[in-house]
Amino acid sequence: MSGRGGFCHRFLSSGLAALAFCCLSCALSLAADERALPGKVQSGAPAVRTAEGILTVKRLWERLLPERQDHKRLQEYCDATVLRSLDPQRYPLLYAADGGVMLLDPEGTLPVMVKGYIQQKELGLRVVSGVPGDRKRFYDLLFAAGKFLFVDGEVSLAFGEDPTVVAYADYKIEKKGQGANETESVLVNVDEKRGGTPPELRAMLEERGFRTIDASPPPAAGGATARNLSYVSAREPLGMVDSLLRALAVSFDTDREIAFAGGSGSGAKQVARVARYFELNGRRFAVAIFKNDPADYTLLRLLETNGYQVVLLDAGDDLRRVSGKLLPRLGISARYGRQDLFPEAEGRYNVRMFGVMLTGGNGGSVFLTDKAMEKEVGKLLEAGGYRIAGEQRTADAGARKYLHF
């Protein structure tokens, strides 16, 4: 009995000692965690890239939620909690849209044990940690923690039918407006490669009720590739032929008489009058309007048997039909249709418009269209590097006039 009692006494004593040791270890661990907070032990300023990145985030947030900028209250909150040990420049605090507090760790450098300790002490605090090199992932988490009404990523917004302007934004955020039942739509861009919103596009978006916030400046206007847009004002097919040939830098004659050998074998010469005549790559071309005249039609068919490439147009042909008849005969695969004027994926916008896109050997392009456009669309095109020429008929005014965008 005494043996068993001694054993129980020793077992109980050792258990209490182990429990006391564990409690002491936990206390020391938590104390060590608090002493290990980066603001306590780190010396020297953060890396330049980190400092600039955090400053960008803070400026963006100030523009996104100007009504939640109460630095005094945030400082009081920080001073009253364990967060006072953190470096406020490296790990700033921000208010969320719902009034909650967020602790930012953009570079993901906050130690796991410290982060766990903070979350244990401050149960309502939202810690937003990023992954080094993954800018988008950090902003995904930041906007989710911001508790907005709605957040959508990789957004495209289309305006108009022909032409159609498509704006690309990294995020579309819906937040409460100034009134009780008002909401506000904000487009936010954080991708440094794509840059910010060009001023021409910003003005268009603001007119349609969208506010824009950019983390980076917009890309430089224009581009390395030569781009030209020519408005085809002609409403009759021969004028459209002239526009296409000028865009291709092809010289031509008008109302040309062509003498050729007849098909009777007598050696007599036949004469055909064609509306346009030109030569390209060693071949001879003739363009004529079909007049429903059998004799004239026969002459044109005989002209073809003598090696001429005859393009026969109808008086009512539009640009789609004219280009569809002329360009294939020239060996050009371009066709009339809905074109992307800025097909590059890295841009902030695109303009889609019906017309014919001709590509030159130097990589440049000429776009011909018979569609009217508004002045604001012309400004977007010029900002993207297009040179616009031709008599333009605006969408909001029936009169023709040359537009200097």
Secondary structure, DSSP 8 states (H G I E B T S, - for coil): -HHHHHHHHHHHHHHHHHHHHHHHHHHHHHHHHHHTSHHHH--S---HHHHHHHHHHHHHHHHH-GGG--HHHHHHHHHTSGGGGS-TTTS-EEE-TTS-EEEEETTS-S-HHHHHHHHHH-TT-EEEE-BTTBHHHHHHHHHHHTT-SEEEEEEEEEE-SSSEEEEEEEEEEEEE-SSTT-EEEEEEE--TTT-S--HHHHHHHHHTTEEEEESS----SS-SS-EEEEE----SHHHHHHHHHHHTT---EEEEEEEEE-SSSS--EEEEEEEEEEEETTEEEEEEE--S-HHHHHHHHHHHHTTEEEEEE-TT--HHHHHHHHHHHTT----SEEEES---TTSSEEEEEEEEEEE-TTS-EEEEE-----HHHHHHHHHTTEEEES-EE-TT--SEE----
